[in-house]
């Protein structure tokens, strides 16, 4: 079955939905089996309220520019249809999910967690993998050598696209040696053993390398389903 993932980001009028702040931009880009498609969902929205000055300095979106844009309730059904059943990948997920659930709750729509197949927080994932380091989207772009030179201001669509590149780089170890969509059983079934008398050398990992490998897998597994953890479990049973 195809693995459908959606990389999502929002921009808002402020920091706290409980204080009446609203979403003013929403973007979601689609990946299937870790390959980006051309499908995306993107809208600027009329928040029907003022934008905090500090927030405007971050994203550069003015209230005047949003006067002719749709309101959230006008795009809600299309948004829910786009993300239905997908794994949502969000940097600092509690922030965006909190705002989206606030907007959905205003119009009696289902909460995001009941519509999405799963939600992964890449900020938590990065903190587990890179403890004590800066793990903002910009910092991760620098770490993984991803070009973010166009990101002079925060923008939901660009940030969602950058997040996709960051996530694929963060999880590259899960698919560098296996085919996309292969189950653990299929991987084992398609593996090839060295023939008897082969001159090829097998170099075993050291104890330190094995420990580092296990630590990396555990960090990945905390933030989502780790293919290699499932594979190792299968081979040990």
C-alpha positions in Angstrom: 0.0 0.0 0.0 1.3 3.5 -0.9 2.6 5.6 2.0 1.0 9.1 1.7 2.6 11.9 3.7 1.6 15.5 4.0 4.1 18.2 5.1 2.1 21.0 6.7 2.7 24.5 7.9 0.6 27.5 8.9 1.1 31.2 9.6 -1.1 33.0 12.1 -2.2 36.4 13.6 -0.4 35.6 16.8 0.7 32.8 19.2 -2.4 31.7 21.1 -5.6 30.3 19.6 -7.2 30.4 23.0 -6.9 34.3 22.8 -8.7 34.3 19.5 -5.8 34.3 17.2 -6.5 32.8 13.7 -4.7 31.1 10.8 -3.9 33.5 7.9 -2.0 31.0 5.7 -2.1 27.2 5.4 0.0 25.0 3.1 0.3 21.3 2.7 2.5 19.4 0.2 2.1 15.8 -0.7 4.6 12.9 -0.8 3.8 9.3 -1.8 6.3 6.6 -1.0 8.8 9.4 -0.1 8.5 10.9 -3.6 7.2 14.5 -3.8 4.1 14.8 -6.1 2.9 17.9 -7.7 -0.2 18.1 -5.5 -0.4 20.7 -2.8 -3.0 22.6 -0.8 -2.4 26.3 -0.2 -4.5 29.3 0.8 -4.2 32.7 2.3 -7.1 33.3 4.7 -9.0 36.3 6.0 -8.7 36.1 9.8 -11.5 38.6 10.5 -9.2 40.2 13.2 -6.1 42.2 13.6 -2.6 40.7 13.1 -0.1 41.2 16.0 2.8 43.4 15.0 5.3 40.8 16.2 3.6 38.1 14.1 3.6 40.4 11.0 7.3 41.0 11.4 7.8 37.2 11.2 5.7 36.4 8.1 5.3 39.8 6.5 1.6 39.3 5.8 -0.7 42.3 6.3 -4.3 42.4 7.1 -5.0 44.6 4.1 -3.6 41.9 1.7 -6.1 39.3 3.2 -9.3 41.2 2.8 -10.4 39.5 -0.4 -9.2 36.0 0.7 -11.5 33.2 1.8 -12.4 32.5 5.4 -11.3 29.3 7.0 -14.8 27.8 7.0 -14.9 28.2 3.2 -11.8 26.0 2.7 -12.3 23.6 5.6 -13.9 20.7 3.8 -11.3 20.8 1.0 -8.5 20.8 3.6 -9.9 17.9 5.5 -10.4 16.0 2.2 -6.8 16.7 1.2 -5.3 15.4 4.5 -7.7 12.5 5.1 -5.9 9.4 6.1 -2.4 10.8 5.4 0.5 10.9 7.8 1.0 14.6 8.7 4.5 15.8 9.2 4.8 19.2 11.0 7.6 21.1 12.6 6.4 22.0 16.2 3.2 20.1 15.6 1.4 21.2 18.8 1.4 24.8 17.6 -0.1 24.1 14.1 -2.4 21.4 15.4 -3.7 23.6 18.2 -4.5 26.4 15.7 -6.1 24.0 13.2 -8.2 22.3 15.9 -9.3 25.7 17.1 -10.4 26.7 13.6 -12.2 23.3 13.1 -13.9 23.6 16.4 -15.4 26.9 15.6 -17.3 25.3 12.7 -18.1 21.9 14.3 -15.7 20.0 12.1 -13.8 16.9 13.3 -10.4 17.4 15.1 -7.3 16.9 13.0 -6.2 13.8 14.9 -9.4 12.0 14.0 -8.9 12.7 10.3 -5.2 12.2 9.8 -3.6 8.7 9.8 -0.8 9.9 12.1 1.0 13.1 13.1 4.7 13.4 13.4 6.4 16.4 15.1 9.8 16.9 13.4 10.9 19.3 16.1 10.6 16.6 18.7 12.2 14.2 16.3 15.2 16.6 15.8 15.6 17.1 19.5 15.8 13.4 20.1 18.3 13.0 17.3 20.3 16.2 18.0 20.0 16.9 21.7 21.3 20.2 22.9 21.5 21.7 19.4 19.5 24.3 17.6 16.7 22.5 15.8 14.7 25.3 14.1 13.9 24.7 10.4 16.7 27.1 9.4 19.2 25.3 11.6 18.1 21.9 10.2 18.4 23.2 6.6 22.0 24.3 7.4 22.8 20.9 9.0 21.5 18.9 6.1 22.9 21.4 3.5 19.4 22.3 2.1 19.2 25.7 0.3 16.9 28.0 2.3 18.2 31.2 0.8 14.7 32.2 -0.4 13.4 32.1 3.2 13.8 35.7 4.1 10.4 35.6 5.9 8.3 32.8 7.1 5.8 31.5 4.5 3.7 28.4 4.9 4.2 27.0 1.4 8.0 27.5 1.3 8.3 26.2 4.8 6.3 23.1 4.0 8.5 22.4 1.0 11.7 22.9 3.0 10.3 20.7 5.8 9.8 17.9 3.2 13.4 18.2 2.2 14.6 18.2 5.9 12.4 15.2 6.9 13.6 13.2 3.9 17.2 14.0 4.9 16.6 13.2 8.5 15.1 9.8 7.7 17.3 8.9 4.7 18.7 5.9 6.6 15.4 4.2 6.4 15.4 3.9 2.7 19.0 4.0 1.5 19.4 0.3 1.5 15.8 -0.9 0.9 13.3 -0.5 -1.8 10.4 1.9 -1.2 7.2 0.2 0.1 8.9 -3.1 0.9 7.8 -4.9 4.0 10.4 -6.4 6.4 9.4 -9.9 5.1 9.9 -8.9 1.5 13.3 -7.4 2.4 14.3 -10.7 4.0 12.9 -12.7 1.1 14.8 -10.7 -1.4 18.1 -10.6 0.5 21.1 -12.4 -1.0 23.6 -14.4 1.0 27.3 -14.7 0.0 28.0 -18.1 -1.5 30.3 -20.6 0.2 33.9 -19.9 -0.6 33.3 -16.4 -1.7 36.3 -14.1 -1.6 34.1 -11.1 -0.5 34.9 -9.9 3.0 32.2 -9.1 5.5 33.3 -6.4 8.0 31.3 -6.5 11.2 30.4 -3.3 13.1 32.2 -2.6 16.3 30.4 -2.4 19.6 30.5 1.4 19.5 29.1 1.5 16.0 26.3 -0.9 17.0 25.5 1.3 20.0 25.4 4.4 17.9 23.2 2.7 15.4 20.7 1.6 18.1 20.6 5.1 19.5 19.8 6.5 16.1 17.0 4.0 15.5 15.5 4.6 18.9 15.4 8.4 18.2 13.7 7.8 14.9 11.2 5.4 16.5 10.1 7.9 19.1 8.7 10.1 16.4 7.2 7.5 14.1 7.3 4.0 12.7 10.9 3.1 12.0 11.4 0.5 9.3 14.7 -0.8 10.6 13.3 -1.3 14.1 10.6 -3.5 12.7 13.1 -5.4 10.5 15.4 -6.1 13.4 12.4 -7.3 15.5 11.4 -9.6 12.7 14.8 -11.1 12.3 15.2 -11.7 16.0 12.0 -13.6 16.4 
